[in-house]
Each structure stands twice: as C-alpha cells, then as structure tokens.
C-alpha cells in the first residue's frame, strides 16, 4: 500500500516539476482529473503532451488499484490499523 502511495506522489512530482505553473505541491496527493484541468488552463492554446497524458493515465490507474486494494480483505484490516485512507 505504501508503494502505491509513493508511486502516486512520484508521478505527481514529475508533472509538478515539468509544469511549475500549475502549482502542485510536492509530496501532496491530488486528483488526476484536477491535475489535467490545471494543465489545460495553464496552456489553453497548446494540447497536453502525450507524456503528460500518460502520466495522468498512470495516476488514475494507480489510484483505482490502491482504492480497490484497501477495500479487499485482509488488506482492509491492515489499512484500518495502519491508518491508510482512500485517495
């Protein structure tokens, strides 16, 4: 579970470092759809690059897998004890 959270933070930091104008805070987890909207608002004349779209796609997949994992037994017990919450 921690690996999935770290992967989420890493992908967000890559996008944040590549596009500082969208204002992502390093180490913070945010919604992939919000990040995509921020990218579109930051550069309305340009399309979002394939590299960024792939990173956002990975964010969505990772979020889905993590949320599904913490709802599944026996991981839900561990998540409850360790304090993991859904993204």
Buried (B, 14 or more C-beta within 10 A) or exposed (E): EEEBBEBBBEBBBBBBEBBEEBEBEEEEEBEBEEBBEBBEEBEEEEEBEEEBEEBBEBBEEBBEEBEEBBEEEEBEEEBEEEEBEEB
